Amino acid sequence: MRRKLAVLAAVPAVVFGSLAAVPAQASGATITVHPGQSIQAAVDRAAPGTTIVLAAGTYRQSVLIRKDRLTIRGEGNRTVLMPPAKLPKNICTTDFLGGHGAAFCVFAKKLDAAQNVVTRVFDTKISDLQVRGFDGMGIVAFGGSGFVVHDVTAIHDGDYGIARFNTVGGAVYDNAVRNNNEAGIYVGDTAMANAIVRDNDATGNELGLFVRHSRYVKVFGNRSWGNCQGLLILDDGQAGGAGNVAAWDNDLNRNNNFCAANAEHPPLQGGGLLVLGGTKNVLRDNTVLGNVGKQFNSGGIVLVSAGMFHGANAAWNTVADNEAFGNSPADIRWDGLGAGNRFLDNNCRTSMPAGLCN
């Protein structure tokens, strides 16, 4: 859950040969790519403002994006990206993902010597396609702004299905993320994320929805079930903490899969909505049902210290107007640490300590 991804100072993007020549395009143009042609070649030749349409079929490719205002659109689940036999060598595969691939990687145009983002990639939009089976991530952005992913299906990826690191603005919505080894949807490492995560379906992942070391994220209208944890907000001890998340109208039900301990976390099972050291979150009008387990994360709505992850206590959070039933060890659970937490008008039967159901 801590996941540190190494990055190096920006290097020029590698230009890949195309399977079929794609002419240079002016801004506002549309390029159509067919199976057997190179998506990377289309990206490399596209001017900012270009729409790249991926025709139905299977593409065994991994694509790097480092220019502004590109829209990439497929034909729904008829457009499928899977890993190539050999990954291209570029800053995303070799440095950022450590040799693992992604279907699409949006990477900052320039970093300074301390690896801080100097020049972001603006307004990438990816939609209406399926990504599956990548050792790294399905779709990922580092150093983006206005990054939008919608109507994407991300399945069986080795890390995250859809992820954004140090990326501001934009939205992840109307996606289906299934059976990814870590999080289905991830927002991380962004002090002022100003991100929206809405109306997604997450099932069979380790973590359905995951906000780590980020602030100002709106999470609403999502359905997260059959994971080991439905929604996690985590302070992992990095400067700035995590919080200011508004989470409402989410269905976080029966997240009872078991995930064994690994180098990043103890065993997980039966967690609905878990705040691990986050602050100033507002958790309202969520439905949290049937999350059952005996692990540190188990229960319906759980607020606990992030000490095991070198973070702070959960503090100044508001838990209000939620419906939580059939969760174990309790519908609402708080470890009693952290100042200013409020529990108001929650419809539930059991709490630890007693008295948090109203």
LINHUBEL-V940753 format. One record per residue. N is the residue number from 1. RES is the residue in three letters. OMEGA is omega in whole degrees, -180 to 180 (* if undefined). Layout:
N,RES,OMEGA
N,RES,OMEGA
//
This chain:
1,MET,-179
2,ARG,177
3,ARG,173
4,LYS,179
5,LEU,-178
6,ALA,173
7,VAL,177
8,LEU,176
9,ALA,-173
10,ALA,176
11,VAL,-179
12,PRO,177
13,ALA,175
14,VAL,177
15,VAL,-176
16,PHE,174
17,GLY,-180
18,SER,174
19,LEU,172
20,ALA,-174
21,ALA,177
22,VAL,-177
23,PRO,176
24,ALA,-175
25,GLN,175
26,ALA,177
27,SER,-180
28,GLY,180
29,ALA,174
30,THR,174
31,ILE,175
32,THR,179
33,VAL,180
34,HIS,174
35,PRO,-175
36,GLY,175
37,GLN,-175
38,SER,173
39,ILE,-180
40,GLN,179
41,ALA,177
42,ALA,178
43,VAL,-177
44,ASP,-177
45,ARG,-175
46,ALA,170
47,ALA,173
48,PRO,-177
49,GLY,-179
50,THR,170
51,THR,178
52,ILE,-179
53,VAL,179
54,LEU,180
55,ALA,180
56,ALA,-180
57,GLY,-178
58,THR,179
59,TYR,176
60,ARG,-172
61,GLN,175
62,SER,-164
63,VAL,177
64,LEU,180
65,ILE,179
66,ARG,176
67,LYS,-170
68,ASP,165
69,ARG,172
70,LEU,173
71,THR,178
72,ILE,-173
73,ARG,177
74,GLY,178
75,GLU,180
76,GLY,-177
77,ASN,174
78,ARG,175
79,THR,-172
80,VAL,172
81,LEU,177
82,MET,-176
83,PRO,173
84,PRO,178
85,ALA,178
86,LYS,-179
87,LEU,171
88,PRO,177
89,LYS,177
90,ASN,-176
91,ILE,-178
92,CYS,-176
93,THR,-174
94,THR,-176
95,ASP,-174
96,PHE,-177
97,LEU,173
98,GLY,179
99,GLY,176
100,HIS,-175
101,GLY,172
102,ALA,176
103,ALA,176
104,PHE,176
105,CYS,175
106,VAL,-174
107,PHE,-177
108,ALA,-179
109,LYS,-178
110,LYS,172
111,LEU,173
112,ASP,-176
113,ALA,178
114,ALA,178
115,GLN,172
116,ASN,180
117,VAL,177
118,VAL,-178
119,THR,-178
120,ARG,169
121,VAL,-172
122,PHE,161
123,ASP,169
124,THR,177
125,LYS,-180
126,ILE,-175
127,SER,165
128,ASP,176
129,LEU,179
130,GLN,173
131,VAL,-175
132,ARG,168
133,GLY,179
134,PHE,180
135,ASP,179
136,GLY,-175
137,MET,177
138,GLY,177
139,ILE,-175
140,VAL,173
141,ALA,170
142,PHE,180
143,GLY,177
144,GLY,173
145,SER,-178
146,GLY,-178
147,PHE,-176
148,VAL,173
149,VAL,178
150,HIS,179
151,ASP,176
152,VAL,170
153,THR,-180
154,ALA,-170
155,ILE,168
156,HIS,174
157,ASP,-170
158,GLY,177
159,ASP,-178
160,TYR,175
161,GLY,177
162,ILE,-173
163,ALA,176
164,ARG,178
165,PHE,176
166,ASN,-177
167,THR,-173
168,VAL,177
169,GLY,177
170,GLY,-172
171,ALA,173
172,VAL,-172
173,TYR,176
174,ASP,178
175,ASN,172
176,ALA,-179
177,VAL,-172
178,ARG,168
179,ASN,172
180,ASN,-169
181,ASN,177
182,GLU,-177
183,ALA,172
184,GLY,177
185,ILE,-173
186,TYR,171
187,VAL,-175
188,GLY,168
189,ASP,-178
190,THR,-176
191,ALA,180
192,MET,-172
193,ALA,-176
194,ASN,-175
195,ALA,176
196,ILE,173
197,VAL,-172
198,ARG,169
199,ASP,176
200,ASN,173
201,ASP,-179
202,ALA,179
203,THR,175
204,GLY,177
205,ASN,170
206,GLU,176
207,LEU,179
208,GLY,-180
209,LEU,-170
210,PHE,174
211,VAL,-177
212,ARG,174
213,HIS,-180
214,SER,177
215,ARG,177
216,TYR,176
217,VAL,175
218,LYS,-177
219,VAL,-175
220,PHE,176
221,GLY,-179
222,ASN,175
223,ARG,-176
224,SER,-175
225,TRP,177
226,GLY,173
227,ASN,170
228,CYS,176
229,GLN,-177
230,GLY,179
231,LEU,179
232,LEU,171
233,ILE,-169
234,LEU,165
235,ASP,-176
236,ASP,176
237,GLY,177
238,GLN,-177
239,ALA,179
240,GLY,177
241,GLY,180
242,ALA,177
243,GLY,-174
244,ASN,176
245,VAL,172
246,ALA,-178
247,ALA,-178
248,TRP,176
249,ASP,174
250,ASN,171
251,ASP,-176
252,LEU,-166
253,ASN,171
254,ARG,175
255,ASN,-168
256,ASN,172
257,ASN,179
258,PHE,175
259,CYS,-178
260,ALA,177
261,ALA,172
262,ASN,-176
263,ALA,-175
264,GLU,-177
265,HIS,171
266,PRO,179
267,PRO,180
268,LEU,173
269,GLN,169
270,GLY,-179
271,GLY,176
272,GLY,-180
273,LEU,-174
274,LEU,172
275,VAL,-180
276,LEU,176
277,GLY,180
278,GLY,-179
279,THR,174
280,LYS,174
281,ASN,174
282,VAL,-177
283,LEU,-168
284,ARG,171
285,ASP,174
286,ASN,174
287,THR,-172
288,VAL,-170
289,LEU,166
290,GLY,175
291,ASN,-169
292,VAL,176
293,GLY,-179
294,LYS,-178
295,GLN,-177
296,PHE,-178
297,ASN,-168
298,SER,178
299,GLY,-177
300,GLY,176
301,ILE,-170
302,VAL,175
303,LEU,-179
304,VAL,177
305,SER,176
306,ALA,-178
307,GLY,-179
308,MET,177
309,PHE,178
310,HIS,178
311,GLY,-175
312,ALA,173
313,ASN,172
314,ALA,-172
315,ALA,175
316,TRP,176
317,ASN,176
318,THR,179
319,VAL,-170
320,ALA,169
321,ASP,177
322,ASN,173
323,GLU,-176
324,ALA,-179
325,PHE,174
326,GLY,179
327,ASN,-179
328,SER,16
329,PRO,178
330,ALA,176
331,ASP,174
332,ILE,-177
333,ARG,179
334,TRP,-178
335,ASP,177
336,GLY,179
337,LEU,178
338,GLY,-177
339,ALA,166
340,GLY,178
341,ASN,-178
342,ARG,179
343,PHE,-169
344,LEU,168
345,ASP,175
346,ASN,-179
347,ASN,-177
348,CYS,-178
349,ARG,-172
350,THR,175
351,SER,175
352,MET,-2
353,PRO,179
354,ALA,173
355,GLY,-180
356,LEU,173
357,CYS,-176
358,ASN,*
//
